[in-house]
Amino acid sequence: MKIAIVGAGSVGTAIAYASAIQGVADEIALYDLNGAKATAEILDLQHGLQFVPSVQVQGGDDLEACRESDVVVVTAGAKQKPGQSRMELAGANAAITRQLVPQLLELAPDSVLLFVTNPVDVVTFVAQESAAALGVEHSRVIGSGTVLDTSRLRHRLATTLSVAVSSVHASIVGEHGDSEIALWSTANVGGAPLTMTEIELDELLHEIRHAAYRIIEGKGATNLAIGLSTARILATIANDERAVLPISSRHSFDEVGEICLSLPTVVGRRGAVEVVDVPMNDHERAGLQASAQAIRSSIDAIS
C-alpha cells in the first residue's frame, strides 16, 4: 500500500505521522512545492522509523513522488485564517484542485483520491468533475467530510455523560462546516437514547460547529485530530474494511441538484461503496437540505 500526501504543511505532516505510527501503509510519499519544507519533514519522520511499524517515507518537491500510489491525499491549498469560514477558501482551492487532479491521475491512474483541503465538500465536488472528464467514477474521489466532526461530537458527549467514547454512537452529517447537523434522533449511548434537553443538544452542536475556529484562534491551525481521522479513513481503504464513516461523496437533492456532502457511507478499497440509509426525522431532513443548499451556493459561486 502506497499513500501519497500532497502538501507538507501542518495537516499533511500530521496525516503522514499518524499513518506511520499506525502502520497504515508500506510507503508514504510526501510532496510539497516547498522542497526544503518537504525534505525536512521527511527527514524528521525517517529519524523515528525505528519506533513504528515498517514503512518507507520519501518525497520532495517533484510530483513524480506520487506515481503508482494506491491513495493520494490532497491537503494543498490556502489555509483557513482566524475568523475565516471554510467556504471563503472555495475559489482559490477549487482552482488548485482543477490543476492537480489530471496530474495526479496521470501518475496514479488507479488511485483513490482523498481530499482534505477546505471547503472539503466543494473541493471534492470540483475534483470529481475533473476526474469524471478523464473517465474516473465519482466513488473513487472522496472527501474527509465530517469524520473529524463526528469524533468531536462523540468526545464531547462522552465527557458530558461520563462514559467511554467507544460507547457513544452519534453522527454529524451534511457540510463540513457551519451548516452541519447532528443526527440526534438515532444517537445513543450503549443502545440507550440520549436524555439531554433540546437546549443542551443545541449548545453542544454549536460548540462542535465552532470547534475549529477556537483551535485556529489559539494555535493557528487544526492538524492533530484531522491527521488521526484521515489515517482512520486510509486504514479503512487499505484494509478494505467496508467500515461506515461519514465521508464526503456525491449526492443529489431535490431543488438543489448534485453536490458532495457527508452521510454515513461504507468505505472500501475503491473508495465510497454505498450510502447507509440512516433514519432521520423531519427536522434533520430539513437541516440536511439546508446544508446541501449552502454547499450548492458555494459551488455555483465558483463555477
C-alpha positions in Angstrom: 0.0 0.0 0.0 1.5 3.3 -1.1 0.0 6.6 0.2 1.0 9.9 -1.3 0.2 13.1 0.5 0.1 16.4 -1.4 1.0 19.2 0.9 3.6 19.1 3.7 2.0 21.7 5.9 0.7 21.0 9.4 -2.2 18.9 8.2 -0.2 16.8 5.6 2.6 16.1 8.0 0.1 15.1 10.8 -1.5 12.7 8.4 1.9 11.2 7.5 2.8 10.9 11.1 -0.4 9.3 12.2 -0.3 6.9 9.2 3.3 5.9 10.0 2.6 5.2 13.7 -0.5 3.1 12.9 1.2 1.1 10.2 -1.4 2.1 7.6 1.0 1.9 4.6 4.1 0.3 3.3 5.2 3.5 1.7 4.4 7.2 2.4 5.3 9.8 -0.2 5.2 13.4 1.0 5.1 16.1 -1.7 5.2 19.9 -1.4 6.1 22.8 -3.8 8.4 23.9 -1.0 11.2 21.3 -1.4 13.1 22.4 1.7 10.0 22.0 3.9 9.1 18.6 2.4 12.6 17.3 2.8 12.8 18.5 6.4 9.5 16.8 7.3 10.5 13.6 5.6 13.9 13.5 7.4 12.1 14.1 10.7 9.8 11.2 10.1 12.6 9.0 8.8 14.6 9.5 12.0 11.8 7.9 14.0 11.0 4.9 11.8 12.8 2.6 14.2 9.9 3.0 16.6 7.0 2.4 14.3 5.7 -0.5 12.0 7.9 -1.0 8.9 7.3 1.8 6.4 9.3 3.8 3.8 9.0 7.6 3.8 10.2 9.6 0.8 9.2 12.5 -1.4 10.2 16.1 -2.0 9.2 18.9 -4.5 8.7 16.6 -7.5 5.1 15.4 -8.1 6.6 12.2 -9.5 6.8 11.0 -5.9 3.0 10.3 -6.2 3.5 7.8 -9.1 1.7 4.5 -8.7 0.1 5.4 -5.3 -2.9 3.5 -4.1 -4.3 6.5 -2.4 -3.5 10.2 -2.9 -4.4 12.5 0.0 -4.7 16.2 -1.0 -4.2 18.8 1.7 -2.7 21.5 -0.6 -4.5 24.9 -0.6 -4.9 28.2 1.2 -5.1 27.8 4.9 -8.1 28.9 7.0 -7.3 32.1 8.9 -8.7 33.2 12.3 -12.3 34.3 11.8 -12.5 33.0 8.2 -15.1 30.4 7.2 -14.1 27.3 5.2 -16.4 28.5 2.4 -14.3 31.6 1.9 -11.4 29.4 0.7 -13.5 27.9 -2.1 -12.4 29.9 -5.2 -8.6 29.6 -4.6 -8.7 26.0 -3.6 -11.0 24.9 -6.4 -8.5 26.3 -8.9 -5.7 24.4 -7.3 -7.8 21.2 -7.4 -8.7 21.6 -11.1 -5.0 21.8 -11.8 -3.9 18.9 -9.6 -6.4 16.2 -10.4 -5.3 15.5 -14.0 -1.7 15.4 -13.0 -2.3 13.0 -10.1 -4.5 10.7 -12.2 -1.8 10.6 -14.8 0.8 9.5 -12.2 -1.6 7.2 -10.3 -4.5 6.3 -12.6 -5.9 3.5 -10.4 -5.7 5.5 -7.1 -8.4 6.7 -4.8 -8.2 10.5 -4.3 -9.0 11.6 -0.8 -9.4 15.4 -0.3 -8.9 17.1 3.0 -8.5 20.6 1.6 -11.2 23.0 2.7 -14.0 23.7 2.0 -13.8 19.9 1.6 -17.3 19.3 0.1 -16.9 22.0 -2.6 -13.3 20.8 -3.4 -14.4 17.2 -3.5 -17.2 18.1 -6.0 -14.8 20.0 -8.2 -12.3 17.1 -8.1 -15.0 14.7 -9.1 -15.9 16.8 -12.0 -12.3 17.0 -13.1 -11.8 13.2 -12.6 -15.0 12.3 -14.4 -13.8 14.2 -17.5 -11.0 11.6 -17.5 -13.3 8.6 -17.1 -12.9 8.2 -13.3 -16.0 7.3 -11.4 -17.2 9.6 -8.6 -16.8 6.9 -6.0 -13.0 7.0 -6.3 -12.9 10.7 -5.4 -14.0 11.3 -1.8 -13.5 13.9 0.9 -12.6 13.6 4.6 -16.1 15.0 5.3 -17.4 15.0 8.8 -15.3 12.1 10.2 -13.5 14.6 12.4 -16.7 16.5 13.4 -18.3 13.2 14.4 -15.3 12.4 16.5 -15.5 15.8 18.2 -19.2 15.2 18.9 -18.7 11.7 20.4 -15.8 13.0 22.6 -18.0 15.8 24.0 -20.9 13.5 24.6 -18.7 11.0 26.3 -17.2 13.8 28.5 -20.6 15.2 29.4 -22.1 11.8 30.2 -19.0 10.3 31.9 -18.8 7.3 29.6 -16.2 5.8 27.3 -16.2 7.4 23.9 -16.4 4.0 22.3 -19.8 3.6 23.8 -21.2 6.7 22.2 -22.9 6.4 18.8 -23.8 9.7 17.1 -23.0 11.3 13.8 -22.5 14.7 12.2 -23.7 14.9 8.6 -24.0 17.5 5.9 -21.4 20.1 5.2 -18.1 20.0 7.0 -18.7 23.5 8.2 -21.2 25.9 9.7 -24.4 24.2 8.4 -23.5 20.7 9.5 -26.2 18.9 11.6 -26.2 16.2 14.3 -28.5 13.1 13.9 -29.9 13.3 17.4 -32.8 11.0 16.7 -30.6 8.0 16.3 -27.8 9.0 18.7 -27.4 6.6 21.6 -25.1 5.5 24.4 -24.7 1.8 24.6 -28.0 1.5 22.8 -29.9 3.8 25.2 -31.2 7.1 23.6 -29.9 10.4 24.8 -31.7 12.0 27.7 -30.3 15.5 27.3 -32.6 18.5 26.8 -33.0 20.2 23.4 -31.2 23.3 24.7 -28.3 21.1 25.8 -28.1 19.4 22.4 -28.3 22.8 20.6 -25.4 24.1 22.7 -23.4 21.0 22.0 -23.9 21.3 18.3 -22.9 24.9 18.3 -19.7 24.0 20.1 -18.9 21.3 17.6 -19.6 23.6 14.6 -17.2 26.2 16.1 -14.5 23.9 17.5 -12.1 24.6 14.6 -12.4 28.3 15.0 -11.4 28.0 18.6 -8.4 25.9 17.8 -7.3 28.1 14.9 -7.5 31.2 17.2 -5.3 29.5 19.8 -2.6 27.9 17.7 -3.2 28.9 14.0 -4.4 25.6 12.6 -6.1 22.4 13.3 -3.9 19.4 12.5 -3.5 16.7 15.0 -7.1 15.4 15.1 -7.5 15.7 11.3 -4.3 13.7 11.0 -5.7 10.9 13.1 -9.2 10.9 11.5 -7.7 10.9 8.0 -5.4 8.0 9.0 -8.6 6.2 10.0 -10.1 6.7 6.6 -6.8 5.5 5.0 -6.8 2.4 7.1 -10.3 1.6 6.0 -9.3 1.9 2.4 -6.0 0.0 2.8 -7.7 -3.0 4.5 -10.9 -2.9 2.5 -12.7 -2.8 5.8 -16.0 -1.6 4.5 -16.4 0.4 7.6 -19.1 3.0 7.9 -17.7 6.6 8.0 -19.3 10.0 7.3 -17.1 10.8 4.3 -18.0 13.4 1.7 -19.3 11.9 -1.5 -21.7 12.6 -4.4 -25.4 13.0 -3.6 -28.5 14.5 -5.3 -31.1 16.7 -3.6 -34.4 18.0 -4.9 -34.3 21.7 -5.8 -30.5 21.6 -5.2 -29.0 19.1 -7.7 -25.8 17.2 -7.3 -23.3 18.1 -4.6 -20.9 16.5 -2.2 -21.6 16.2 1.5 -21.3 13.7 4.3 -23.5 10.9 5.2 -22.7 7.5 6.8 -21.0 5.6 3.9 -19.5 2.2 3.5 -15.8 2.8 2.6 -13.6 0.2 1.0 -10.6 -0.4 -1.2 -12.1 1.5 -4.1 -13.4 4.4 -2.1 -17.1 5.0 -1.5 -19.1 1.8 -1.7 -22.6 2.7 -0.7 -24.5 5.1 1.5 -26.2 3.8 4.6 -29.9 4.6 4.8 -29.9 6.2 8.2 -33.4 7.2 9.6 -33.9 10.9 10.0 -36.8 12.9 11.4 -38.3 15.9 9.5 -36.2 18.4 11.4 -33.0 16.6 10.4 -34.0 16.2 6.8 -34.8 19.9 6.6 -31.4 20.7 8.1 -29.6 18.4 5.7 -31.5 20.1 2.8 -30.3 23.5 4.0 -26.8 22.2 4.3 -26.9 20.9 0.8 -28.2 24.3 -0.4 -25.3 26.1 1.3 -22.8 23.8 -0.5 -24.5 24.3 -3.8 -24.4 28.1 -3.5 -20.7 27.9 -2.9 -20.2 25.6 -6.0 -22.3 28.0 -8.1 -20.3 31.0 -7.0 -17.0 29.5 -8.3 -18.4 27.9 -11.5 
